[in-house]
Amino acid sequence: MSADQHERAIHSNTVFLDPATLQPVEDQWAFLAGVPRMSPQAVAAIAESKGPIVLGPGSQMSPTRRTDDRPARKRVRARLGAMVSVERIGLPPSMVAALKHCASLHNPKFHELGALRKSTHATSRFVRCYREELDLLHLPRGLLPDVERIVADAGSRLELVDVRP
């Protein structure tokens, strides 16, 4: 393990684990050197099978329940003010992900830099138009119809309190 990697391992960051024993791989560089390369055709096939990432209000993403997801609550409470503030405690992760997905957009600067073959390291791929707190998810007010649709698709009812002056 290199000195840098040793420092990261001490802090439990970026450590490869042996899938059989869940113990850290001793020489991570040797492990990476042993991973076979994929052919360009295999990479292209995987990329084509995934398709483009569709984000934003027009994405029509609905919460898809996973088997380990808890069921949606009967009522989802929210406040309508400068933003739509949805109470997120007790919501299934799939519903929270769908709400965040709805309030995210592609960052044109990221794609512009990529097209120019410049580094995109410090540029986010997506623009998040939401704010999170421990108990609330704040979404742009214009997304209210999408919030209502996502909540209804999960089998819940949105209880909205209008706190605008």
Secondary structure, 3 states (H helix, E strand, C coil): CCHHHHHHHHCCCCCCECCCCCCECCCHHHHHHCCCCCCHHHHHHHHHHHCCCCCCHHHCCCCCCCCCCCCCCCEEEEEECCEEEEECCCCCHHHHHHHHHHCEEECHHHHHHHHCCCCCCCCCCEEECCEECCCEEEEEHHHHHHHHHHHHHCCCEEEEEECCC
